[in-house]
Amino acid sequence: MLERTRTMIVALTFLGLLTLVPNGGVDAQTSEANAAFATAMAQGVSALEAGSFAAAVGAFRAALEAAPGHPEARTLLGTALLESGDVNRAINELLPLARSFPENYAARMNLARAYLAAGREGAALPELRAAVDLQPDDHGSRARLTTILMRLGATEEAVEHARILAGAMPTNFAVQTLLGTAELEIRAYDNALRAFDAAAGVRPEDVNARYGRAAALRGLGRDGEAVPILGAIVEDAPEHADSWILLGDILAGGSDVESRIAAADVYRGGLALRPDDPRLLEPLAQLFELAGLDDETIALLENSAATDDRASLSLALGRAYFRSDRLDDARAQYESATAFGAAEAWYRLGVTEVNLARLDEAEVAYRRALEIDPELGIGVRELGNVQIERGEMDAARLTLDRARALLPEDGRAAYLAGLAALQSGAPADAIAHLRRALELDPQDTEALYNLGLALRDSGDTDGGRRTLARAQEARRNVPEPDPAAQAMAARRAGYLRYRIGSAATAIALLERATELEPTDESGWFYLGLSHADLGDHAAAVAALEQATGIRDDRAETWEILTDLYARLGRNDDAARALERFEALGQSAAQSQ
């Protein structure tokens, strides 16, 4: 602060503003006033330099008593008021001065500083622009202007000023970091990378410069280079939340399961430090939802305060409740989410009300969704379904005509339109709609059955009978779920839950997988690991022994068994397992 004040005084002196003779004339009274003014100004400047701002305010007021309205004294009084923290009085002093003397650099720059101190960034902006125009070489004002422009979203202008600063101060860390941040905002990633490289050259260990480099590399599609930088940051500076977020986002973009698991681990690591940060909660909840991990989504979000502030999180929790058949909880969560004004919240509330057999409430919810988004086709469609359930066929037909227009490729909309037409006594329309439904979804046995009824009601008795027979045959021929496919799904879900630390849930799934497909070694292997995670060593050994009975050349299994046998006091078995593990290791080494 003192250095800034000294700079201000130097600037005022340079501009000739510290004029100590305010009045003309040579009479004794004028000489006395001049002397009082000069003394007060000198005292004020000394007090400013010493950081005695209250004393400076008093001295400059005394100078103004000797020379009322003197612009230099008023400029310094405004400066002293600002430095003393009396922001509003500083503005009152400096504003008329800046308007009367628009070329008064000191008045305009300090007025900008006062506005900023008062939180009035929009008012500060024209004063900063004027100050920079008046003194283009004042890097401090330009840097302040650049920062405010970025905060107000005027990024292109901010970049122009940041580039001027960087050209004048190529080795200044703060300037290069500011430039890099501005270039990132306009997605000039090559320029951003150069700026952050320059900043890192000055301070190689600085977290912001390293993070900026990673963000620029990410923008350039060079994720492989960004990941180790971010990994190092979260190790060195775990409090840097943006690094956790960016690292997780990069990993979550991978198409393979391992990348997504790694992303989940990163997001959870960040949440350990920032438990309610929605930038971590949202993508982690999305990963859980994509993997079908509803229990984990519920555990993640159920007690998070962030669900009260974010529609996306509240909806994610509601969807997890709904899929877990916790309909009352889902309804409560969707009701909470409606406060954000999202059409999806009202739509999902309507779906839940239908499942709770509350058709009146469902209709209200669907209509509210459509008030917000009249083009929400699924909302129109499900409103039509409610009208069918309530026997309002004429209204349903009109609603479903609208749904079909919004969702021309949606088989359910066509099916419901056909059902409404059939039940309102319009078999010809029903036939057209139901045939369209079957074009879109040939496996829709309900559409096929109702088509048979519509054909029969239209007078085509033979066609109706044949179609109804086809529908009954199709229903009988619906294939039973393939045990191998069920086992694979259970195994995959169990593996995912084991990897994210939900061992108890993993065990239930993996037990089902091994029951359906007892000859699959991987199911027994991960079942053993899950039991081991919970400390049930005997159950872990039993599962892993089953795995070795199917496949005895997985070295990792024997390594884990060695440890578990030792924990159980089965030393002979531990020695045998270790011998097998070492033999497999030697075999692998020889093959290389």
C-alpha positions as CSV (number, residue, x, y, z in Angstrom):
1,M,0.0,0.0,0.0
2,L,2.8,2.5,0.9
3,E,4.6,1.8,-2.3
4,R,1.4,2.5,-4.3
5,T,1.0,5.7,-2.3
6,R,4.5,6.8,-3.1
7,T,3.9,6.0,-6.8
8,M,0.8,8.2,-6.7
9,I,2.7,11.1,-5.2
10,V,5.5,10.8,-7.8
11,A,2.8,10.7,-10.5
12,L,1.2,13.8,-9.1
13,T,4.5,15.6,-8.9
14,F,5.4,14.6,-12.5
15,L,2.2,15.9,-13.8
16,G,2.7,19.2,-12.0
17,L,-0.2,18.8,-9.8
18,L,1.6,19.5,-6.5
19,T,1.4,23.3,-7.1
20,L,2.0,24.9,-3.8
21,V,0.9,28.4,-4.8
22,P,-2.9,28.3,-5.2
23,N,-3.6,32.0,-5.4
24,G,-2.1,35.0,-7.2
25,G,-1.2,38.3,-5.6
26,V,1.4,39.4,-3.1
27,D,-0.6,40.9,-0.2
28,A,0.1,39.7,3.3
29,Q,-3.2,37.7,3.5
30,T,-2.4,35.9,0.3
31,S,1.1,35.1,1.4
32,E,-0.3,33.7,4.7
33,A,-2.8,31.5,2.8
34,N,-0.1,30.3,0.5
35,A,2.1,29.4,3.4
36,A,-0.7,27.6,5.2
37,F,-1.5,25.7,2.0
38,A,2.1,24.7,1.4
39,T,2.6,23.6,5.0
40,A,-0.6,21.5,5.0
41,M,0.2,19.9,1.7
42,A,3.7,19.0,2.8
43,Q,2.4,17.5,6.0
44,G,-0.2,15.5,4.1
45,V,2.4,14.1,1.6
46,S,4.7,13.2,4.5
47,A,1.8,11.5,6.3
48,L,0.8,9.6,3.2
49,E,4.3,8.4,2.7
50,A,4.4,7.3,6.3
51,G,1.1,5.4,6.0
52,S,-0.6,7.8,8.5
53,F,-3.7,8.1,6.5
54,A,-5.9,9.7,9.1
55,A,-3.3,12.4,9.6
56,A,-3.0,12.8,5.8
57,V,-6.8,13.3,5.6
58,G,-6.6,16.1,8.2
59,A,-3.7,17.8,6.5
60,F,-5.3,17.9,3.1
61,R,-8.6,19.2,4.6
62,A,-6.5,22.0,6.2
63,A,-5.0,22.7,2.8
64,L,-8.5,23.0,1.3
65,E,-9.5,25.4,4.0
66,A,-6.6,27.6,2.8
67,A,-7.4,27.0,-0.9
68,P,-11.0,25.8,-1.3
69,G,-11.6,23.5,-4.3
70,H,-7.9,23.2,-5.1
71,P,-7.9,20.2,-7.5
72,E,-4.5,18.8,-6.4
73,A,-5.5,19.0,-2.7
74,R,-8.8,17.3,-3.5
75,T,-7.1,14.6,-5.5
76,L,-4.8,13.8,-2.5
77,L,-7.6,14.0,0.0
78,G,-9.5,11.4,-2.1
79,T,-6.4,9.3,-2.2
80,A,-5.9,9.5,1.6
81,L,-9.6,8.7,2.3
82,L,-9.3,5.7,0.0
83,E,-6.2,4.5,1.7
84,S,-7.8,4.9,5.1
85,G,-10.7,2.7,4.1
86,D,-13.3,5.5,3.9
87,V,-14.4,4.4,0.4
88,N,-17.7,6.2,0.0
89,R,-16.2,9.6,1.0
90,A,-13.3,8.9,-1.4
91,I,-15.8,8.4,-4.2
92,N,-17.7,11.5,-3.2
93,E,-14.4,13.5,-3.3
94,L,-13.0,12.0,-6.5
95,L,-16.0,11.7,-8.7
96,P,-16.7,15.4,-9.3
97,L,-13.0,16.0,-9.7
98,A,-12.7,13.3,-12.4
99,R,-15.7,14.8,-14.2
100,S,-14.4,18.4,-14.0
101,F,-10.8,17.4,-14.9
102,P,-11.1,14.3,-17.2
103,E,-7.3,14.4,-17.9
104,N,-6.6,14.1,-14.2
105,Y,-5.0,10.6,-14.2
106,A,-4.6,10.4,-10.5
107,A,-8.3,11.3,-9.8
108,R,-9.6,8.7,-12.3
109,M,-7.3,5.9,-11.3
110,N,-8.1,6.4,-7.6
111,L,-11.8,6.7,-8.4
112,A,-11.5,3.3,-10.1
113,R,-9.8,1.9,-7.1
114,A,-12.5,3.3,-4.8
115,Y,-15.2,1.8,-7.0
116,L,-13.5,-1.6,-6.9
117,A,-13.2,-1.4,-3.1
118,A,-16.9,-0.7,-3.0
119,G,-17.6,-3.8,-5.2
120,R,-18.8,-1.6,-8.1
121,E,-16.8,-3.2,-10.9
122,G,-19.0,-1.9,-13.7
123,A,-18.5,1.7,-12.5
124,A,-14.8,1.2,-12.2
125,L,-14.4,0.0,-15.7
126,P,-14.6,3.4,-17.6
127,E,-12.3,5.0,-15.1
128,L,-9.7,2.3,-15.5
129,R,-10.0,2.6,-19.3
130,A,-9.4,6.3,-19.0
131,A,-6.5,5.9,-16.7
132,V,-4.8,3.5,-19.0
133,D,-5.4,5.8,-22.0
134,L,-3.9,8.7,-20.0
135,Q,-0.8,6.7,-19.0
136,P,-0.3,3.7,-21.2
137,D,2.9,2.7,-19.4
138,D,1.2,2.3,-16.1
139,H,1.3,-1.5,-16.0
140,G,-0.5,-1.7,-12.6
141,S,-3.6,0.0,-13.9
142,R,-3.6,-2.1,-17.1
143,A,-3.3,-5.3,-15.1
144,R,-6.2,-4.2,-12.9
145,L,-8.2,-3.3,-16.0
146,T,-7.4,-6.7,-17.6
147,T,-8.6,-8.6,-14.5
148,I,-11.9,-6.6,-14.3
149,L,-12.5,-7.1,-18.0
150,M,-12.1,-10.9,-17.6
151,R,-14.4,-10.9,-14.6
152,L,-17.1,-9.0,-16.5
153,G,-16.8,-11.3,-19.5
154,A,-15.1,-8.8,-21.9
155,T,-12.5,-11.4,-22.7
156,E,-11.4,-10.2,-26.1
157,E,-10.6,-6.8,-24.7
158,A,-8.9,-8.4,-21.7
159,V,-6.6,-10.4,-24.0
160,E,-5.5,-7.3,-25.9
161,H,-4.4,-5.6,-22.7
162,A,-2.8,-8.8,-21.4
163,R,-0.7,-9.2,-24.5
164,I,0.5,-5.6,-24.2
165,L,1.5,-6.3,-20.6
166,A,3.3,-9.5,-21.5
167,G,5.2,-7.7,-24.3
168,A,6.4,-5.1,-21.8
169,M,7.2,-7.6,-19.0
170,P,8.0,-10.9,-20.6
171,T,9.6,-12.4,-17.5
172,N,6.9,-11.2,-15.1
173,F,5.2,-14.3,-13.6
174,A,1.9,-12.6,-12.7
175,V,1.6,-11.0,-16.1
176,Q,2.3,-14.2,-18.0
177,T,-0.2,-16.1,-15.8
178,L,-2.8,-13.4,-16.4
179,L,-2.2,-13.7,-20.2
180,G,-2.4,-17.4,-20.1
181,T,-5.7,-17.4,-18.3
182,A,-7.1,-14.8,-20.7
183,E,-6.0,-16.9,-23.7
184,L,-7.6,-19.9,-22.2
185,E,-10.9,-18.0,-22.0
186,I,-10.9,-17.4,-25.8
187,R,-9.6,-20.9,-26.5
188,A,-6.4,-19.7,-28.0
189,Y,-4.7,-22.7,-26.5
190,D,-1.3,-22.4,-28.3
191,N,-1.0,-18.8,-27.0
192,A,-2.1,-19.9,-23.6
193,L,0.5,-22.7,-23.5
194,R,3.3,-20.3,-24.5
195,A,2.3,-17.9,-21.7
196,F,2.1,-20.6,-19.1
197,D,5.4,-22.0,-20.3
198,A,6.9,-18.5,-19.7
199,A,5.3,-18.3,-16.3
200,A,6.6,-21.8,-15.4
201,G,10.1,-20.7,-16.5
202,V,10.0,-18.1,-13.8
203,R,8.4,-20.2,-11.1
204,P,8.6,-23.9,-12.1
205,E,6.9,-25.2,-9.0
206,D,4.0,-22.8,-9.0
207,V,0.7,-24.7,-9.0
208,N,-1.3,-22.1,-11.1
209,A,1.3,-22.1,-13.9
210,R,1.4,-25.9,-14.0
211,Y,-2.3,-26.2,-14.0
212,G,-2.6,-23.6,-16.7
213,R,-0.2,-25.6,-18.9
214,A,-2.3,-28.7,-18.3
215,A,-5.5,-26.9,-19.2
216,A,-3.9,-25.6,-22.4
217,L,-2.6,-29.0,-23.3
218,R,-6.1,-30.4,-22.7
219,G,-7.5,-27.7,-25.0
220,L,-5.0,-28.8,-27.7
221,G,-6.1,-32.4,-27.4
222,R,-2.8,-33.4,-25.8
223,D,-4.4,-35.2,-22.8
224,G,-1.5,-37.7,-22.5
225,E,0.8,-34.8,-21.6
226,A,-1.8,-33.1,-19.3
227,V,-2.5,-36.1,-17.1
228,P,1.0,-36.5,-15.5
229,I,1.1,-32.7,-14.8
230,L,-2.3,-32.9,-13.0
231,G,-1.4,-36.1,-11.2
232,A,1.7,-34.4,-9.8
233,I,-0.3,-31.3,-8.7
234,V,-2.9,-33.3,-6.8
235,E,0.0,-35.1,-5.0
236,D,1.9,-31.8,-4.3
237,A,-1.0,-29.5,-3.7
238,P,-4.2,-31.5,-3.0
239,E,-6.1,-28.4,-2.0
240,H,-6.0,-27.2,-5.7
241,A,-9.6,-28.3,-6.5
242,D,-9.4,-27.4,-10.2
243,S,-6.7,-29.9,-10.8
244,W,-8.8,-32.7,-9.3
245,I,-11.7,-31.6,-11.5
246,L,-9.7,-31.4,-14.8
247,L,-7.9,-34.7,-14.2
248,G,-11.2,-36.4,-13.5
249,D,-12.8,-34.9,-16.6
250,I,-9.9,-36.1,-18.8
251,L,-10.1,-39.6,-17.4
252,A,-13.9,-39.7,-17.6
253,G,-13.7,-39.0,-21.3
254,G,-12.0,-42.4,-21.9
255,S,-14.2,-45.1,-23.5
256,D,-12.8,-48.0,-21.4
257,V,-14.0,-49.0,-18.0
258,E,-10.6,-48.6,-16.4
259,S,-10.4,-44.9,-17.4
260,R,-13.9,-44.3,-15.8
261,I,-12.9,-46.1,-12.7
262,A,-9.8,-44.0,-12.5
263,A,-11.9,-40.9,-13.0
264,A,-14.2,-41.9,-10.2
265,D,-11.2,-42.4,-7.9
266,V,-10.0,-38.9,-8.8
267,Y,-13.4,-37.3,-8.1
268,R,-13.6,-39.0,-4.8
269,G,-10.1,-37.9,-3.9
270,G,-11.2,-34.3,-4.6
271,L,-14.4,-34.7,-2.6
272,A,-12.4,-35.8,0.4
273,L,-11.1,-32.2,0.5
274,R,-14.2,-30.4,-0.8
275,P,-17.2,-32.6,0.1
276,D,-19.9,-30.5,-1.4
277,D,-18.2,-29.1,-4.5
278,P,-20.8,-29.7,-7.3
279,R,-18.0,-29.7,-9.9
280,L,-16.8,-33.0,-8.4
281,L,-20.2,-34.3,-7.3
282,E,-21.9,-33.9,-10.7
283,P,-19.4,-35.9,-12.9
284,L,-19.0,-38.6,-10.2
285,A,-22.8,-39.0,-9.9
286,Q,-22.9,-39.2,-13.7
287,L,-20.3,-41.9,-13.8
288,F,-22.2,-43.9,-11.2
289,E,-25.4,-43.5,-13.1
290,L,-23.8,-44.6,-16.4
291,A,-22.5,-47.7,-14.6
292,G,-25.9,-48.4,-13.0
293,L,-24.5,-47.9,-9.5
294,D,-27.7,-46.5,-8.0
295,D,-26.7,-47.4,-4.4
296,E,-23.5,-45.5,-4.8
297,T,-25.3,-42.5,-6.3
298,I,-27.6,-42.4,-3.3
299,A,-24.8,-42.8,-0.8
300,L,-22.9,-40.0,-2.6
301,L,-25.7,-37.5,-2.8
302,E,-28.2,-38.3,0.0
303,N,-26.5,-36.2,2.7
304,S,-24.9,-33.6,0.4
305,A,-26.0,-30.0,0.9
306,A,-25.2,-29.4,-2.8
307,T,-28.4,-31.1,-3.8
308,D,-30.3,-28.2,-2.3
309,D,-28.5,-25.8,-4.7
310,R,-28.2,-27.7,-8.0
311,A,-31.0,-29.1,-10.0
312,S,-28.7,-31.5,-11.8
313,L,-27.7,-33.1,-8.5
314,S,-31.2,-33.2,-7.1
315,L,-32.4,-34.9,-10.3
316,A,-29.6,-37.4,-10.2
317,L,-30.6,-38.4,-6.7
318,G,-34.2,-38.6,-7.6
319,R,-33.5,-40.9,-10.6
320,A,-31.4,-43.2,-8.4
321,Y,-34.3,-43.4,-5.9
322,F,-36.7,-44.1,-8.7
323,R,-34.7,-46.9,-10.2
324,S,-34.2,-48.4,-6.7
325,D,-38.1,-48.4,-6.3
326,R,-37.9,-45.8,-3.6
327,L,-40.8,-43.9,-5.1
328,D,-41.7,-41.7,-2.2
329,D,-38.1,-40.6,-1.8
330,A,-37.9,-40.0,-5.6
331,R,-41.1,-37.9,-5.5
332,A,-39.7,-35.8,-2.6
333,Q,-36.5,-35.2,-4.4
334,Y,-38.2,-34.3,-7.7
335,E,-40.5,-31.9,-5.8
336,S,-37.4,-30.3,-4.3
337,A,-35.9,-30.0,-7.8
338,T,-39.0,-28.2,-9.2
339,A,-37.9,-25.2,-7.2
340,F,-35.2,-24.7,-9.8
341,G,-37.8,-24.3,-12.6
342,A,-36.5,-27.2,-14.7
343,A,-39.0,-28.9,-17.0
344,E,-37.3,-32.2,-16.4
345,A,-38.0,-32.1,-12.7
346,W,-41.8,-31.6,-13.3
347,Y,-41.7,-34.4,-15.9
348,R,-40.0,-36.9,-13.7
349,L,-42.3,-35.9,-10.8
350,G,-45.2,-36.8,-13.2
351,V,-43.7,-40.2,-14.0
352,T,-43.3,-40.9,-10.3
353,E,-46.9,-39.9,-9.5
354,V,-48.1,-42.3,-12.3
355,N,-46.2,-45.1,-10.7
356,L,-47.8,-44.2,-7.3
357,A,-51.2,-44.3,-9.0
358,R,-51.7,-40.5,-8.4
359,L,-53.1,-39.5,-11.8
360,D,-54.4,-36.1,-10.8
361,E,-51.1,-35.1,-9.4
362,A,-49.3,-36.6,-12.4
363,E,-51.4,-34.5,-14.8
364,V,-50.6,-31.3,-12.8
365,A,-46.9,-32.1,-13.0
366,Y,-46.9,-32.8,-16.7
367,R,-48.8,-29.6,-17.4
368,R,-46.3,-27.6,-15.3
369,A,-43.4,-29.2,-17.3
370,L,-45.1,-28.2,-20.6
371,E,-45.6,-24.6,-19.3
372,I,-41.9,-24.4,-19.0
373,D,-41.1,-26.3,-22.2
374,P,-44.0,-26.6,-24.6
375,E,-41.8,-28.6,-27.0
376,L,-41.1,-31.4,-24.4
377,G,-42.4,-34.3,-26.5
378,I,-42.1,-36.9,-23.8
379,G,-44.1,-34.7,-21.5
380,V,-46.9,-34.4,-24.0
381,R,-46.8,-38.1,-24.6
382,E,-47.1,-39.0,-21.0
383,L,-49.9,-36.5,-20.4
384,G,-51.7,-38.4,-23.1
385,N,-51.1,-41.6,-21.3
386,V,-52.6,-40.2,-18.1
387,Q,-55.7,-39.1,-20.1
388,I,-56.0,-42.6,-21.4
389,E,-55.8,-44.1,-17.9
390,R,-58.6,-41.7,-16.8
391,G,-60.8,-42.6,-19.8
392,E,-60.5,-39.2,-21.4
393,M,-60.1,-40.5,-24.9
394,D,-61.0,-37.5,-26.9
395,A,-58.6,-35.3,-25.0
396,A,-56.0,-38.1,-25.2
397,R,-56.2,-38.3,-29.0
398,L,-55.6,-34.6,-29.3
399,T,-52.7,-34.7,-26.9
400,L,-51.1,-37.7,-28.6
401,D,-51.5,-36.1,-32.1
402,R,-49.3,-33.3,-30.7
403,A,-46.9,-35.9,-29.2
404,R,-46.5,-37.7,-32.5
405,A,-45.7,-34.4,-34.2
406,L,-43.0,-33.7,-31.7
407,L,-41.7,-37.3,-31.6
408,P,-42.2,-38.7,-35.1
409,E,-39.8,-41.6,-34.5
410,D,-41.1,-42.5,-31.1
411,G,-42.8,-45.9,-31.0
412,R,-44.5,-45.3,-27.7
413,A,-46.2,-42.1,-28.9
414,A,-47.6,-44.0,-31.9
415,Y,-48.7,-46.9,-29.7
416,L,-50.5,-44.7,-27.3
417,A,-52.2,-42.8,-30.1
418,G,-53.4,-46.1,-31.5
419,L,-54.6,-47.2,-28.1
420,A,-56.6,-44.0,-27.6
421,A,-58.1,-44.3,-31.1
422,L,-59.1,-47.9,-30.5
423,Q,-60.7,-47.2,-27.2
424,S,-62.6,-44.2,-28.6
425,G,-64.1,-46.3,-31.3
426,A,-61.9,-45.2,-34.3
427,P,-60.4,-48.5,-35.4
428,A,-59.2,-47.1,-38.8
429,D,-57.1,-44.5,-37.0
430,A,-55.9,-47.1,-34.5
431,I,-54.7,-49.4,-37.3
432,A,-52.6,-46.6,-38.9
433,H,-51.0,-45.6,-35.6
434,L,-50.4,-49.2,-34.4
435,R,-48.8,-50.2,-37.7
436,R,-46.5,-47.2,-37.4
437,A,-45.7,-48.3,-33.8
438,L,-44.7,-51.7,-35.1
439,E,-42.5,-50.1,-37.9
440,L,-40.6,-48.3,-35.2
441,D,-40.5,-51.2,-32.8
442,P,-41.3,-54.6,-34.4
443,Q,-40.9,-56.4,-31.0
444,D,-43.8,-54.4,-29.4
445,T,-46.2,-57.3,-28.6
446,E,-48.7,-54.9,-27.0
447,A,-48.9,-52.9,-30.3
448,L,-49.4,-56.1,-32.2
449,Y,-52.1,-57.3,-29.9
450,N,-54.1,-54.1,-30.1
451,L,-53.6,-54.0,-33.9
452,G,-55.4,-57.4,-33.9
453,L,-58.3,-55.9,-31.9
454,A,-58.4,-52.8,-34.2
455,L,-58.5,-55.0,-37.3
456,R,-61.3,-57.1,-35.8
457,D,-63.3,-54.0,-34.8
458,S,-62.9,-52.6,-38.3
459,G,-64.6,-55.7,-39.8
460,D,-61.5,-57.5,-40.8
461,T,-62.3,-60.6,-38.7
462,D,-59.7,-62.9,-40.4
463,G,-56.9,-60.3,-40.3
464,G,-57.7,-59.6,-36.6
465,R,-57.7,-63.3,-35.7
466,R,-54.4,-63.9,-37.5
467,T,-52.8,-60.8,-35.8
468,L,-54.0,-61.8,-32.4
469,A,-52.6,-65.2,-32.9
470,R,-49.2,-63.7,-33.9
471,A,-49.3,-61.5,-30.8
472,Q,-50.0,-64.5,-28.5
473,E,-47.2,-66.5,-30.2
474,A,-44.8,-63.6,-29.8
475,R,-45.6,-63.3,-26.1
476,R,-44.9,-67.0,-25.6
477,N,-41.6,-66.7,-27.6
478,V,-40.2,-63.9,-25.6
479,P,-36.8,-65.5,-24.8
480,E,-35.8,-66.2,-21.2
481,P,-32.8,-64.1,-20.1
482,D,-29.6,-65.9,-21.1
483,P,-27.9,-67.1,-17.9
484,A,-24.5,-66.4,-19.4
485,A,-25.5,-62.8,-20.2
486,Q,-27.0,-62.4,-16.7
487,A,-23.8,-63.7,-15.2
488,M,-21.7,-61.4,-17.3
489,A,-23.8,-58.4,-16.2
490,A,-23.6,-59.4,-12.6
491,R,-19.9,-60.0,-12.8
492,R,-19.3,-56.7,-14.5
493,A,-21.4,-54.8,-12.0
494,G,-19.7,-56.6,-9.1
495,Y,-16.3,-55.8,-10.5
496,L,-17.2,-52.1,-10.8
497,R,-18.4,-52.0,-7.2
498,Y,-15.3,-53.8,-5.9
499,R,-13.1,-51.3,-7.8
500,I,-15.0,-48.3,-6.3
501,G,-14.8,-49.7,-2.8
502,S,-18.3,-51.1,-2.3
503,A,-17.2,-54.6,-1.4
504,A,-20.4,-55.6,0.4
505,T,-22.5,-54.8,-2.7
506,A,-19.9,-56.5,-4.9
507,I,-20.1,-59.7,-3.0
508,A,-23.9,-60.0,-3.5
509,L,-23.5,-59.5,-7.2
510,L,-20.5,-61.8,-7.6
511,E,-22.2,-64.5,-5.7
512,R,-25.0,-64.3,-8.2
513,A,-22.5,-64.4,-11.0
514,T,-20.8,-67.5,-9.8
515,E,-24.1,-69.2,-9.2
516,L,-25.1,-68.5,-12.8
517,E,-21.8,-69.4,-14.3
518,P,-19.7,-71.4,-11.7
519,T,-16.9,-72.1,-14.2
520,D,-15.9,-68.5,-14.8
521,E,-12.6,-67.9,-12.9
522,S,-12.9,-64.1,-12.8
523,G,-16.1,-64.1,-10.9
524,W,-14.5,-66.3,-8.1
525,F,-11.4,-64.2,-8.2
526,Y,-13.1,-60.8,-7.6
527,L,-15.4,-62.4,-5.0
528,G,-12.3,-63.5,-3.1
529,L,-10.9,-60.0,-3.3
530,S,-14.2,-58.5,-2.1
531,H,-14.3,-60.8,0.9
532,A,-10.6,-59.9,1.6
533,D,-11.4,-56.2,1.5
534,L,-14.0,-56.8,4.3
535,G,-11.5,-58.8,6.4
536,D,-13.4,-62.1,5.9
537,H,-10.2,-64.1,5.2
538,A,-11.8,-67.6,5.3
539,A,-14.4,-66.7,2.7
540,A,-11.8,-65.0,0.6
541,V,-9.7,-68.2,0.6
542,A,-12.6,-70.3,-0.3
543,A,-13.5,-68.2,-3.3
544,L,-9.9,-67.9,-4.5
545,E,-9.4,-71.7,-4.1
546,Q,-12.4,-72.1,-6.5
547,A,-10.7,-69.7,-8.9
548,T,-7.4,-71.7,-8.8
549,G,-9.4,-74.9,-9.5
550,I,-10.5,-73.3,-12.8
551,R,-7.3,-71.5,-13.6
552,D,-4.1,-72.1,-11.7
553,D,-1.7,-69.8,-13.7
554,R,-2.8,-66.4,-12.4
555,A,0.2,-65.4,-10.3
556,E,-1.8,-62.7,-8.5
557,T,-4.2,-65.3,-7.1
558,W,-1.4,-67.3,-5.6
559,E,0.3,-64.1,-4.2
560,I,-3.0,-63.1,-2.4
561,L,-3.5,-66.7,-1.2
562,T,0.0,-66.7,0.3
563,D,-0.9,-63.8,2.5
564,L,-4.3,-65.0,3.4
565,Y,-3.1,-68.5,4.3
566,A,-0.5,-66.9,6.6
567,R,-3.1,-64.7,8.3
568,L,-5.2,-67.9,9.0
569,G,-2.2,-69.7,10.4
570,R,-2.2,-72.2,7.5
571,N,1.6,-72.1,7.1
572,D,2.0,-75.2,4.9
573,D,-0.6,-73.9,2.5
574,A,1.1,-70.5,2.5
575,A,4.4,-72.1,1.6
576,R,2.8,-74.1,-1.2
577,A,1.1,-71.0,-2.6
578,L,4.3,-69.0,-2.4
579,E,6.1,-71.7,-4.3
580,R,3.5,-71.7,-7.0
581,F,3.6,-67.9,-7.2
582,E,7.4,-67.9,-7.6
583,A,7.3,-70.6,-10.2
584,L,4.9,-68.6,-12.3
585,G,7.1,-65.5,-11.9
586,Q,10.1,-67.5,-13.1
587,S,8.2,-68.8,-16.0
588,A,7.1,-65.4,-17.0
589,A,10.7,-64.1,-16.8
590,Q,12.0,-66.9,-19.0
591,S,9.3,-66.3,-21.6
592,Q,10.5,-62.7,-22.0
